[in-house]
Amino acid sequence: MELDLDELEPLIAQPHSPDNIVRVRDIEGIAVAQVCIGSCTNSSFYDLAVAAAMLKDKTVAPEVSFTLTPGSRQVFEMIAR
């Protein structure tokens, strides 16, 4: 299998289902009320570290609810350390 990464577009899940996915550019300009980072397939320490690196030195707007959900107690404890 060969993937042309230049052809990939960022996607985003919309309410009310993780399957309700659209291209980010299709909803550009719509206000965001909630952001949830996690996975139903056990978000790993690495997954959450990537998200943390992207968010470093950034702030969440006061009107946005932001959650981060580790995939297991072990990942939670690693993050806490």
The 8 nearest C-alpha neighbors of each residue, nearest first, counted from 0:
[[1, 2, 3, 4, 6, 7, 5, 8],
 [0, 2, 3, 4, 6, 5, 7, 8],
 [3, 1, 4, 0, 6, 5, 7, 8],
 [2, 4, 5, 6, 1, 7, 0, 8],
 [3, 5, 6, 7, 2, 8, 1, 9],
 [4, 6, 3, 7, 8, 2, 9, 1],
 [5, 7, 4, 3, 8, 2, 9, 1],
 [8, 6, 4, 5, 9, 3, 2, 10],
 [7, 9, 10, 6, 22, 23, 5, 4],
 [10, 8, 23, 22, 7, 11, 24, 21],
 [11, 9, 22, 23, 21, 8, 20, 12],
 [10, 12, 20, 21, 23, 22, 13, 9],
 [13, 11, 20, 19, 17, 21, 18, 14],
 [12, 14, 19, 20, 15, 11, 16, 17],
 [15, 13, 16, 19, 12, 17, 18, 20],
 [14, 16, 13, 17, 19, 12, 18, 20],
 [15, 17, 18, 19, 14, 13, 12, 20],
 [16, 18, 12, 19, 20, 13, 15, 14],
 [17, 19, 16, 20, 12, 13, 15, 14],
 [20, 18, 16, 12, 13, 17, 21, 14],
 [21, 19, 12, 11, 18, 13, 10, 17],
 [22, 20, 10, 11, 23, 12, 19, 25],
 [21, 23, 10, 25, 24, 9, 11, 8],
 [24, 22, 10, 25, 26, 11, 9, 21],
 [23, 25, 27, 22, 26, 9, 21, 10],
 [26, 24, 22, 23, 27, 21, 28, 10],
 [27, 25, 24, 23, 29, 28, 22, 21],
 [26, 28, 24, 29, 25, 23, 30, 22],
 [27, 29, 26, 30, 24, 31, 25, 23],
 [30, 28, 27, 26, 31, 25, 32, 23],
 [29, 31, 28, 32, 27, 26, 63, 33],
 [32, 30, 33, 29, 63, 34, 62, 64],
 [33, 31, 63, 64, 30, 62, 34, 65],
 [32, 34, 64, 63, 65, 31, 35, 66],
 [35, 33, 65, 64, 66, 36, 32, 63],
 [36, 34, 66, 67, 65, 37, 33, 68],
 [37, 35, 67, 66, 68, 34, 38, 47],
 [38, 36, 68, 42, 67, 69, 35, 39],
 [39, 37, 42, 40, 41, 70, 36, 68],
 [38, 40, 41, 37, 42, 70, 17, 68],
 [41, 39, 38, 42, 70, 37, 43, 71],
 [70, 42, 40, 38, 39, 43, 71, 69],
 [43, 41, 70, 38, 69, 37, 46, 40],
 [44, 42, 46, 45, 41, 70, 47, 74],
 [43, 45, 47, 46, 74, 48, 42, 78],
 [44, 46, 48, 43, 47, 49, 42, 50],
 [47, 45, 43, 49, 48, 44, 42, 50],
 [46, 48, 50, 44, 49, 45, 51, 43],
 [49, 47, 51, 45, 50, 46, 44, 52],
 [50, 48, 52, 47, 46, 51, 45, 53],
 [49, 51, 47, 53, 48, 52, 54, 46],
 [52, 50, 48, 54, 53, 49, 55, 47],
 [51, 53, 49, 55, 54, 50, 48, 47],
 [54, 52, 50, 51, 55, 49, 57, 48],
 [53, 55, 51, 57, 52, 50, 56, 58],
 [56, 54, 52, 57, 53, 51, 58, 50],
 [55, 57, 54, 58, 53, 52, 51, 59],
 [58, 56, 54, 55, 59, 53, 60, 51],
 [59, 57, 60, 56, 54, 55, 61, 63],
 [60, 58, 61, 63, 57, 65, 64, 62],
 [59, 61, 63, 62, 58, 64, 65, 32],
 [62, 60, 63, 59, 64, 58, 65, 32],
 [61, 63, 60, 32, 64, 59, 31, 33],
 [64, 62, 32, 33, 60, 61, 65, 59],
 [63, 65, 33, 32, 34, 62, 66, 61],
 [66, 64, 34, 33, 35, 63, 67, 59],
 [67, 65, 35, 36, 34, 68, 64, 33],
 [66, 68, 36, 35, 37, 69, 65, 47],
 [67, 69, 37, 36, 70, 66, 38, 42],
 [70, 68, 75, 42, 71, 74, 37, 67],
 [41, 69, 71, 42, 43, 68, 74, 38],
 [72, 70, 74, 73, 69, 75, 41, 42],
 [71, 73, 75, 74, 76, 70, 69, 77],
 [72, 74, 76, 71, 75, 77, 70, 69],
 [75, 73, 77, 71, 76, 72, 44, 69],
 [74, 76, 72, 78, 73, 77, 69, 79],
 [75, 77, 79, 73, 78, 74, 72, 80],
 [78, 76, 74, 80, 79, 75, 73, 44],
 [79, 77, 75, 76, 80, 74, 44, 69],
 [78, 80, 76, 77, 75, 74, 73, 72],
 [79, 77, 78, 76, 75, 74, 73, 44]]
